[in-house]
């Protein structure tokens, strides 16, 4: 079987159901995250109760992060900084070593090739992305890759310029009216552009 579940709760306005709302009165976003975490736990518990956990690959990822004030943005969609673009990707299942951390950049387009590789299938010649299994199962380095990102929201909602960016493990370039270039190992907060124009 294939099951895709999307939890939309951790979006503004942050108003987590009880008891999470009361527990996180001073940090409503964390209350939403705690609620979603609980719901994912319920789903995994249901798999286990049905005897499916031992033979099911689980892939969990976010669609974006929230800036929470970083770079002057409080939600997401306006900018392309890592506070909204760097998201969790977690895999678990038969043969997947627990606690394995891949530190290289991976992309959402790598998820489908990874799942079909895990199943012993071919992603086909038109698929984008790279299987992450060699890194997850064997600790091998992944081929160097870049991630493309864009946001049209600033233009469509605010009348500003849309933004596009390219990111590698080491660099991020943001094509904006005032271009930005960050060397990420030295500046993970993307606070000091090395490109001035």
C-alpha positions, 0 to 999 in steps of 0.5 A: 500500500501507499499512504500519503498524509499531509498535516497542515496544522503548523501554519499560521495562525498558530492555534494548537488543539488542547492540551497542546495549546495550554502547554505552549501558551508562550510558544504557539508554533511549538504547540502546533509542532507538538500536536503534529508530532503526537498525530504522527505518533498515532499513525505509527502506533496504528501501523504497529498495531496492525503488524505493518510497522516491520514491513513499511517504509516511512518517509517524513518530511516538511514542506517548508520551515517557518522564519519566526522572525529570522530576516524579518519574516515571521512565516514563510514564502517571501524569502529563500533563507534556510530558516524556511528552506532547510527542512527535516527528512526522516526515513525509517523501515526494514533495513534502514539503520536508525540514527543515521545522519546524512549531512550532505545537502539532499532535496525533495526531488530525491525522495521519489528516486529513493523510495523506488530504489528501496523497492528495487524499482527503476525511477525511469529515465525522466525522473529528477533527483538521486537515490539517497539509499547509498548514503543512508544504507552504506554511508557513501557520499552522494554525488555533488548536487545543487538545489533550485528554489524559487518563490513567486509569492513576493510578486503575486501577493506583495508586488515585489520581485520574485526570488530564485536561488541555487544552493550547494553544500557550500554556497547559496546564491539568491537572484534578487534585485540586490543579489546575495551570495553566502558561503554557508560553512562560514555563515550558516545564518546567511547574515553576511552576503559576500556579494555586494552590488 
